[in-house]
């Protein structure tokens, strides 16, 4: 195995799954279904605001070592003011994904490879409510993630 440091929040992930009663659910392979579109005008029932904010806070903290959930968490975070059962369903899918990838984290290799590489993707006017787009990007220095970001476009 390559020398380096592995950063994981496996214990914290287990705590989140236990706290939100998701330990017995089946895992899924992706944190969000492809093409998912959410709106603040979804027809679902309102959910407990305190519960939803607690769940989102836990997931947002977890994104420090899990950039694979960052986009999905960011999308659902837009609806913290008035979450519905539809938003909660998408959030529970993130938890189901975490259950199947509980041991994921970040590995920073001690191998010196200073190639800087970046990737990005855009969703132009993809928000159903205000037609704003979203940009996502990740930068690597060698094989190590050094920066991840998701940003909403202003127009």
Buried (B, 14 or more C-beta within 10 A) or exposed (E): EEEEEEEBBEEBBBEBBEEBEBEEEEEBEEBBEEEEEBBBEBEEEEBEEEEBBBBBEBBBBBBEBBBBBBBBBBBBBBBBEEBBEBBBBBBBBBBBBBBEBBEBBBBBBEEEEEEEEEEEEEBEEBBEEEEBBBBBBBBBBBBBBEEBEBEBBEE
